[in-house]
Amino acid sequence: MEILENICEYYDELFPIEDGQPDLFERESETYGKPVKYLSVDCGTGLFEHQLATKGEMVTAIEDEKTLLESANRRRRTQLMTLNFFNMTTLEMGRFLGKGFFNIASILNDRLIFISDPILLAKFFFDIKQLLVENGKLILSVPNFEKYDGEVFRLPARQSIRAKLESKVTTEQNGEKRLVQSLETGNGRILPVTDAKIRAVTKSEIEELAKKSGFSKAEFYSDFKKSALKKDSDTIVAVIS
C-alpha cells in the first residue's frame, strides 16, 4: 500500500484509538503473564502501541511505510519502554521475527485488505500463527464488505476537525477491487492518498484462513466493545485464537 505524506500529519486524528479498544486488548491478554508480548502489524504512527508500552507491555511493531514509521519512532520519548518499531513488510515478518514468541498479534485500521493476493493473505495468517505462542491470539479489524452491493461503493468516511478521508471502492473487469482514497483538508484542498488493489475479505474467508492456519476459534464483532456483528455493520472486529 502507498500512503502519501499527505495523510501522515492527520493520521492519529483519522485513525484514533477506538472506543473499547484498550479494554478489549486488556481482556484478551489476561491469561498471559506480564509483560504481555504484543506484535502490531502495519502499526501506522504507533499511537496505540505507545499506549501499550507505557503500561509496561512488551511491544514489537512493524510498518512498511517509512513516513509513518518516522512518526512512530518520534513518539518514543524514553528508552525505558519496551517498544520497538521496525521497517518491515508482512512478507518479511515470518523470517525475521521470533517464532512462538508473541502472545497477541494485531493488524488494525483496515490494513489487512491491502494484502490483495490470496496466496500472500494465506501466508500472512500462517506466519502469524507461527509467531504466536501456542494459545496466542490475532486481533484484526476490516470493513464489512458484505454490507455493500454494486461495482462501485464508498466506505464510511473518516473525519476529524481538520481533515476528512474519503474512500471509494471500484471493481475492475477481472473482478478485482481497488481502493481510491483522497483527503480533504480544512481549507478545502483535495489531496490524493492512495490508489491500490485490495482484497474485500469477508467473515467466512477470515474463518477459513484462520482454520487452515491452525487457529481453532474465531469470534466476530462490529466494534471493539464486542457489539453483535450485523449485516449492515460498518466494521468487522475479529478475535482469532
N, C-alpha and C positions, 0 to 999 in steps of 0.2 A: 504494500500500500504506500502511496505517496502522500504524505501530509506536508503541505507547503508551510513556509514560515508565516503565512497569513494568519493561521489559526493558533499558532503557538502562544501568542500573547493572551488569548482568550480561553485557552484550553481548560484551565481549572474552573472557569465560570460555566462553560458549556458541558463539562464532564465532571461535575462535583461528586463528592461522596454522597451517595443516595440515602434517603431515609431508610433506616433499618439495616443498612449495610454493615456498620461496625458490630451491631448486635448479632447479626447472622453469623459473621465470621467468628465472633467470640463463642457463640453456642456450638458451632461446628468444631471448634478446637478444644472443647472441654475435656475430651478423652485423652488428650496428649499431654505430655509433660512440658514444663516450662524450661526454656523458651520454646514456643511453637515455631517450627521451621516452615516459613512460607516461601513459595515460588510465585512470583507475579509475572505473567507473560504479557508482553506488549503493555507495559506499565504507564505509558504516556509520560506525564511530568512528575509522576511519583507521589502525588498528593496523598493517596490512601496508604501507600507503602510507608511513607514518612510517619503517618499516624500510628501504624502498627509498630514501627520501630521505637517510637517514643514510649510505648507501653512495655518495652523490654523484649519484644519478639525478635526472632532472627529472620531477616527478610532478604531474599535474593530476587532481584528484579531485572528483566531483560527488555530491551527496546531496540528496534532496528532503525528507527527514525532519529537521526543524530540531533536535530534541533530540539526534539522533545527530551532526548537523553541529557542534553546540556542543561536544560531547565531542571530536570530531576536531580542532577548532581549538584547544582547550585543550592538545592533545598537542604543538603546535608550540612548542618551547622556545627555538628560535634562528631568527633571520631569515636565517642563512647557508644554510639548507637551501632548495633549490628545490622547495617543496611548497606547493601552493595548493588550498584547498578552496572549492567554490562551491555555493551553494544553487540547484540546477538539476535539472530533470527530464530524462528521456530524450527527451521531445518537444522540448525546447529546445536540446539539445546540438549538433544539426546546424546551428543558426542562429547560435549564439554562440561556438562553439569553432573553431579554425583548421583548415581543410581541408588534407589532405595533410601534417599536422604530426607526428602521433604514430607511434611505432614499434610499440608494443604497447598494445592496449586490453584491459580485462578487466571482467567482471561475475561476481562470485563469490557464495558463500553463498546460493545458490538464488534470488537476487533477480530473475533473468530471468523466472521463472514468473509474476511479478506483472504483467508486460505481457500481459494476458489477451486483448486484442483482436488477432486475427490480422493485421489491416491495420497496426496500430501495431507489432506484433512484426516484420513485414516491413520497416517503416520504420526500426526500430532497427538491423537488420542493414545496411540500405542506408546509413544515416547513419554507422555505424561504419566501413564501407568507405571512405566519402568522407573521413573524418577521419584515416585512416591513410595513411602513406607507401605507395608502390607495392607494396613487399614486406612491408607491415605484417601483424600477426597479432592475432587476437582469441582470448582465453582465457576460457572460461566453465565454470561448474560448476552442475549442476542435479540434482534427484533422478532416479533411473532409474524412471520411471513404468511402464515395461513389466514391471517386476517384480510389479506388483500386479494383482489381479483384484477385481471387485465394485464396487458403487456407493459403498461406504464402506471406507476403509482408513486405517491410521496409518503415517506416515513414521517412520523411526528417531528416537528422542528425542535431543535434545542435552542433555548433563548436565555440570555442574561440581560442586565440593564444596558450593557454596552454592545452586544452583538447577537446575531441570530444565524444559526446554522441550518440551512435548508438541504434536504436530502431527497433526491429523486432516483427511483429505480426504473431502468428500462430493460427490455428483453430484446436480445439480438435474434437474427433469423435462425441461428442454430439452437436457440433456447437458452443460451447463457445470459446471465443478468449482469448489468453494470450499475454501479452507484456513482452518481454525479452529485457533488456537494459544492455549495457556494456559501460564502459568509457575507452577511450584510452588517456593516459597522454602524455605529450610532450616527455618523454623519451621512448615511445613505449610500456609501460606497459598496459595490458588489465585487467581491474578490473570489477567484476560483480557489478551491481547496483540493479536491481530488476527483479523478475520473478513473475508476478502476473496476475490473471484473470482480464479482463477488459470488459467493455460494449462498443461496437462500435456504439455509439449513432449517429443518423442521424438528419438532419434538420427536417424531418417530425416527428420523435419521440420527439424531443425537443418541437416542436409546440404542439403536442398532450399533453405532460406532462404539459406544461405551461397552456394550456386551461383548463385541468382538475383540476389544482391547483387554478384557479380563475384569472389568468392573462388574459388580453384582447388582447394583441398585442405582436408579436414577429418579430423583424427585423433582417435580416441576412446579414453579410458582409464577405469578405475574409480577412480583416485585421482591425486594429483599425482606419485606415484612412477612413473607410466606403467605401472601394472599392467594386465593384459588386462581389457577390459570383457566381462562375462558377463551372462547373462540375469538372474541373481539379485544382481548388484552393486547396492549401495545408491545409488551416485552415478555420474554421468557427468561426466567432465572432458574438455572438447574444446579442441583447439588448431587454430584455423582460419587458413589463410594463403592 
